[in-house]
Amino acid sequence: MLYAEIEISSFLKARRAALDPADLGLPGGVNRRRVRGLRREEVAQLAGISVDYYTRIEQGRAPAISDSVLDAIARALRLSGGEVTYLRNIAVPRRPGAECAPCPAPRQTVRPEIQQVLDAMAPTVPAIVVGRGLDILAWNTLGGRLTFDLETLAPDRRNTALLAFLDPGARALYPDWEAKAEEVVGNLRADSGRHPDDPRICEVVNELLDHSPSFRRIWEAQSVHECLRGTKRILHPQAGELFVTFESFRLNSDPDQALVTYTAPRGSETERRIRELGALTDPVLTA
């Protein structure tokens, strides 16, 4: 299976297909539309550019696209902030013949100072560090047990996307699995837009396209909704039902890495259960 190339063509087609012409005040036309969404000429009209130029952009034949044109297309397609960023990333011309490197990617590493931060939070705050391709690079005691038992996994399987779609326990762990799956794919697609030739991202996407029909369905929808904060419901096999808030913090010195924390309101049942989980994972905390 070849890597699904990050193409501006697929993205723009999917975004215009997702729009309802009526919502934009466009007439349905004398003849019934043969395809869903907007026609190319309608996008071009809304963006204030020629149909020929828009067609060349959508077909990937425009060598250089100005920021003003990209912004006009983004407005015409009503793209979200994350989708605009993604469009800008994939509109940059790729090197001739550029594709995913066949050799394994160098292993991503976390600075010792970041591990110290993780360990300092260990008694009460589950936390992990996520790198390119959604690899889980580091964690503290609670972070390593909040969802999957990271210590027992091979390094190349410690990956948010691979675990969400290929681990047999994922759907039981996440009662709202479909929402979790869409969140993961949105984050992975945003990451692929930033690093279209990264071998690890290509490796992860290839494996999921080959082995997960659910991933393929969501990936081909071309949705880009990078989710850096929110809430999750987790059915932990030991701690029970947990309602946690997660926050992602990009590391300034390591921009391809994000520190992700999971917390619950003080005094809540979830906070109590997380503390109990911490005692189970680190007997020192019970002393």
C-alpha positions as CSV (number, residue, x, y, z in Angstrom):
1,M,0.0,0.0,0.0
2,L,1.5,3.4,-1.0
3,Y,1.2,6.3,1.3
4,A,-1.8,8.4,0.6
5,E,0.0,11.5,-0.6
6,I,-0.8,14.8,1.0
7,E,-2.4,16.5,-2.0
8,I,-4.1,19.8,-2.2
9,S,-6.4,18.2,-4.8
10,S,-8.0,15.7,-2.4
11,F,-8.4,18.3,0.3
12,L,-10.0,20.9,-1.8
13,K,-12.4,18.4,-3.5
14,A,-13.5,17.1,-0.1
15,R,-14.0,20.6,1.4
16,R,-16.1,21.9,-1.5
17,A,-18.1,18.6,-1.5
18,A,-18.9,19.2,2.2
19,L,-20.6,22.5,1.6
20,D,-24.3,23.0,0.9
21,P,-24.8,25.6,-1.9
22,A,-28.0,26.7,-0.3
23,D,-26.1,27.8,2.9
24,L,-24.0,30.1,0.7
25,G,-27.0,31.6,-1.1
26,L,-26.2,29.8,-4.3
27,P,-29.0,28.6,-6.6
28,G,-29.5,25.0,-7.2
29,G,-29.4,25.5,-11.0
30,V,-31.7,24.4,-13.7
31,N,-30.3,20.9,-13.8
32,R,-29.8,18.7,-10.8
33,R,-26.3,18.7,-9.5
34,R,-24.3,15.6,-10.4
35,V,-22.1,15.8,-7.4
36,R,-22.5,17.0,-3.8
37,G,-21.3,20.4,-2.7
38,L,-20.0,23.3,-4.7
39,R,-18.8,23.3,-8.3
40,R,-15.3,24.5,-9.2
41,E,-16.7,27.5,-10.9
42,E,-18.7,28.4,-7.8
43,V,-15.6,28.3,-5.6
44,A,-13.7,30.4,-8.1
45,Q,-16.5,33.0,-8.2
46,L,-16.6,33.1,-4.4
47,A,-12.8,33.4,-4.2
48,G,-12.7,36.1,-6.9
49,I,-10.3,34.2,-9.1
50,S,-10.7,32.6,-12.6
51,V,-12.1,29.2,-13.0
52,D,-9.0,28.1,-14.9
53,Y,-6.7,29.2,-12.1
54,Y,-8.8,27.5,-9.4
55,T,-8.9,24.3,-11.5
56,R,-5.1,24.3,-11.8
57,I,-4.8,24.8,-8.1
58,E,-7.2,22.0,-7.3
59,Q,-5.4,19.7,-9.7
60,G,-2.0,20.5,-8.2
61,R,-0.7,22.2,-11.3
62,A,-0.2,25.7,-9.8
63,P,3.5,26.1,-9.1
64,A,3.1,28.9,-6.6
65,I,0.0,30.2,-4.8
66,S,0.0,33.6,-3.1
67,D,-1.2,33.9,0.5
68,S,-4.0,36.2,-0.7
69,V,-5.3,33.6,-3.1
70,L,-5.1,30.9,-0.4
71,D,-7.0,33.2,2.0
72,A,-9.7,33.8,-0.6
73,I,-10.1,30.1,-1.2
74,A,-10.2,29.5,2.5
75,R,-13.0,32.0,2.9
76,A,-14.9,30.6,-0.1
77,L,-14.8,27.1,1.4
78,R,-15.4,28.4,5.0
79,L,-12.4,26.6,6.3
80,S,-11.7,26.5,10.0
81,G,-8.5,27.9,11.5
82,G,-6.9,24.5,11.5
83,E,-7.9,23.8,8.0
84,V,-6.5,27.2,6.8
85,T,-3.1,26.2,8.4
86,Y,-3.3,22.8,6.8
87,L,-4.1,24.4,3.3
88,R,-1.1,26.7,3.7
89,N,1.2,23.7,4.6
90,I,0.2,21.5,1.7
91,A,0.2,24.4,-0.9
92,V,3.9,24.7,-0.5
93,P,5.5,23.0,-3.6
94,R,7.2,19.8,-2.7
95,R,10.6,18.9,-3.9
96,P,10.7,17.1,-7.3
97,G,10.3,13.4,-6.6
98,A,9.8,13.9,-2.8
99,E,8.1,11.1,-1.1
100,C,8.2,9.2,2.2
101,A,11.7,8.1,2.9
102,P,12.0,4.3,2.7
103,C,14.5,4.1,5.6
104,P,13.3,4.1,9.3
105,A,13.1,7.6,10.9
106,P,15.6,8.5,13.6
107,R,14.1,7.8,16.9
108,Q,12.6,10.9,18.5
109,T,13.9,11.7,22.0
110,V,12.8,13.8,24.9
111,R,15.2,16.1,26.8
112,P,16.0,15.0,30.4
113,E,14.6,18.3,31.7
114,I,11.2,17.4,30.3
115,Q,11.2,14.0,31.9
116,Q,11.9,15.8,35.2
117,V,8.8,17.9,34.7
118,L,6.8,14.8,34.0
119,D,8.1,13.1,37.2
120,A,7.4,16.1,39.3
121,M,3.7,15.9,38.3
122,A,3.6,12.1,38.8
123,P,1.8,11.9,42.2
124,T,-1.4,13.7,41.0
125,V,-1.3,14.6,37.3
126,P,-1.1,12.0,34.5
127,A,1.1,13.4,31.7
128,I,2.8,12.3,28.5
129,V,4.8,13.8,25.7
130,V,3.6,13.2,22.1
131,G,5.9,13.7,19.1
132,R,5.6,13.6,15.3
133,G,3.2,11.0,14.0
134,L,1.5,10.9,17.5
135,D,4.3,8.8,19.0
136,I,4.2,8.7,22.8
137,L,7.8,9.6,23.6
138,A,7.7,9.9,27.4
139,W,5.3,9.7,30.4
140,N,5.1,9.7,34.2
141,T,3.8,6.9,36.3
142,L,0.2,8.0,36.1
143,G,0.4,8.9,32.4
144,G,1.7,5.5,31.6
145,R,-1.3,3.8,33.1
146,L,-4.2,6.2,32.5
147,T,-5.2,4.6,29.2
148,F,-2.8,1.9,27.9
149,D,0.0,0.3,29.9
150,L,2.8,2.0,28.0
151,E,5.6,0.2,29.8
152,T,4.5,-3.2,28.4
153,L,4.4,-1.9,24.8
154,A,7.2,-2.1,22.2
155,P,8.5,1.4,21.4
156,D,7.1,1.5,17.9
157,R,3.6,0.6,19.3
158,R,3.5,3.5,21.7
159,N,1.5,5.6,19.3
160,T,-1.8,7.3,19.9
161,A,-3.2,6.5,16.5
162,L,-2.1,2.9,16.3
163,L,-3.5,2.2,19.8
164,A,-6.8,3.9,19.1
165,F,-7.5,2.0,15.9
166,L,-5.6,-1.3,16.2
167,D,-5.6,-2.2,19.9
168,P,-8.5,-4.5,20.6
169,G,-9.2,-2.8,23.9
170,A,-9.5,0.7,22.6
171,R,-13.3,0.7,22.0
172,A,-14.0,-0.5,25.5
173,L,-11.5,2.0,27.0
174,Y,-13.1,4.9,25.1
175,P,-16.9,4.7,25.3
176,D,-17.1,7.7,22.9
177,W,-14.7,5.9,20.5
178,E,-16.0,7.5,17.3
179,A,-15.3,11.0,18.7
180,K,-11.9,9.8,19.9
181,A,-11.1,8.4,16.5
182,E,-12.0,11.6,14.6
183,E,-9.9,13.6,17.1
184,V,-6.9,11.3,16.5
185,V,-7.2,11.5,12.7
186,G,-7.6,15.2,12.7
187,N,-4.4,15.6,14.8
188,L,-2.5,13.1,12.5
189,R,-3.6,14.9,9.4
190,A,-2.6,18.3,10.8
191,D,0.8,16.7,11.6
192,S,1.1,15.3,8.2
193,G,0.5,18.7,6.7
194,R,3.4,20.1,8.7
195,H,5.7,17.2,7.8
196,P,4.5,15.7,4.5
197,D,7.7,13.7,4.0
198,D,8.3,12.5,7.5
199,P,9.0,8.7,7.4
200,R,7.4,8.0,10.8
201,I,4.2,9.7,9.9
202,C,4.1,7.9,6.5
203,E,4.7,4.6,8.3
204,V,1.9,5.1,10.8
205,V,-0.6,6.3,8.1
206,N,0.4,3.3,5.8
207,E,-0.2,0.8,8.5
208,L,-3.6,2.2,9.5
209,L,-4.7,2.4,5.9
210,D,-3.8,-1.2,5.4
211,H,-5.3,-2.6,8.6
212,S,-8.2,-0.3,9.8
213,P,-11.2,0.3,7.6
214,S,-12.4,2.8,10.2
215,F,-9.2,4.8,9.9
216,R,-9.4,4.8,6.1
217,R,-13.0,6.1,6.2
218,I,-12.2,9.0,8.5
219,W,-8.9,9.8,6.8
220,E,-10.4,10.0,3.3
221,A,-12.9,12.5,4.6
222,Q,-10.0,15.0,4.7
223,S,-11.1,16.5,8.0
224,V,-8.5,18.7,9.7
225,H,-9.5,19.5,13.3
226,E,-6.4,19.5,15.4
227,C,-7.6,19.0,19.0
228,L,-5.2,20.3,21.6
229,R,-7.6,20.4,24.6
230,G,-11.0,19.0,25.7
231,T,-12.5,16.3,27.8
232,K,-12.4,12.6,27.7
233,R,-14.4,9.8,29.3
234,I,-12.3,6.7,30.0
235,L,-13.4,3.3,31.4
236,H,-10.3,2.3,33.1
237,P,-10.1,-1.4,34.0
238,Q,-8.8,-0.7,37.5
239,A,-9.9,2.9,38.3
240,G,-13.4,2.7,36.7
241,E,-15.1,5.6,34.9
242,L,-13.0,8.7,34.6
243,F,-13.9,12.2,33.3
244,V,-10.7,14.1,32.6
245,T,-9.7,17.4,31.0
246,F,-6.7,17.3,28.7
247,E,-4.4,20.2,27.7
248,S,-1.6,20.1,25.1
249,F,1.4,22.4,25.5
250,R,3.8,22.8,22.6
251,L,7.4,22.8,23.8
252,N,9.2,25.9,22.6
253,S,12.6,24.2,22.4
254,D,11.1,21.1,20.8
255,P,8.2,22.4,18.6
256,D,7.4,18.9,17.2
257,Q,6.6,17.7,20.8
258,A,3.7,18.5,23.0
259,L,3.3,17.9,26.8
260,V,-0.2,16.6,27.4
261,T,-1.7,16.7,30.9
262,Y,-4.9,15.1,32.2
263,T,-6.7,16.6,35.2
264,A,-10.0,16.5,37.0
265,P,-11.8,19.1,39.3
266,R,-10.5,19.1,42.8
267,G,-12.6,17.0,45.1
268,S,-14.3,15.1,42.2
269,E,-14.7,11.4,42.1
270,T,-12.4,11.2,39.1
271,E,-9.7,13.1,41.1
272,R,-10.0,10.6,43.9
273,R,-9.8,7.6,41.5
274,I,-6.7,9.0,39.8
275,R,-5.0,9.4,43.2
276,E,-5.9,5.8,44.0
277,L,-4.6,4.7,40.6
278,G,-1.4,6.6,41.4
279,A,-1.0,4.6,44.7
280,L,-1.5,1.4,42.7
281,T,1.2,2.3,40.2
282,D,3.7,3.7,42.7
283,P,3.6,2.0,46.1
284,V,5.8,4.8,47.6
285,L,2.7,7.1,47.4
286,T,0.9,4.9,50.0
287,A,3.7,5.3,52.6
